[in-house]
Structures are given as C-alpha cells and as structure tokens.
Amino acid sequence: MSKFSTAKLISIIFCALTVVALVVLIVVNSATSGQMKTIDKAYSSFTHGIYKEYQQCFGENSISEKEFDELREQYLTDWGEDFAVKADFIAREKTDSGYNVSIKVTTYNETDHETSEKTLFMTKVKGKWRIINA
C-alpha cells in the first residue's frame, strides 16, 4: 500500500494550488491598493466638497478651488444633493515614469446611475501616489 492514497494526493495538490492563488491575489491587491486609496480619496472628497483633500490627490496638477466648485455645482445640478461617485479597479500598466491605471467610474444617486471607464496616469511624489492627469 502506498504512503499517500489518491485522495490524499489530490487534496495536497488542491491545497498547494489554493495557497499559490491566495498569494497571487494578496500580491496583486497590495500592489494596487495605494493607487486605489488615492483615487477613492479624490472621488470621496469631490462628492463631499472637500477641496483640500481633493487637491492632495493631485498635488500641483490639481484644478483650482473655483474650478472644483464649478464642477461640483454642475454635478449637483445634474445628480442632486445625494449624488456619489465611486471607482472600481480594472487594470494597470507600468510606463517609464509611472502607471496608467484603468478604472470604472460610477456616478449615482437614489434613482439613476452612469458608468464610464477612465484611465488615470499616476506616479509617486515624495512617497505618495498622485494622479497626474484626470
């Protein structure tokens, strides 16, 4: 009789594959989490009208506070007071000077929603992820 039965061997292989898949998921998630935190912060601060936090996501490339207020006012007109904007990660591609991060942006309120895809160029500035284009 063999030391490992077929069922035990299949169980060991299955467990090993599961561990490998889990490690890959953890690596991918940790690699993109910093970028998505910055993107989420930008959309959240826009939704709540907090220009200072919004500006921190862009650094020098941020729109002015006046442009921010005008854009937000347009969203309030189109979507109402209870609108929200959220982003979901799709993919990212490394370039020479940063990353192109593809996201799905959903704008919604209680009755309607609109979804579009967007690619943001991001790079690290003084150790923090910044959106270079929007």
Disulfide bonds with the S-S distance in Angstrom:
none
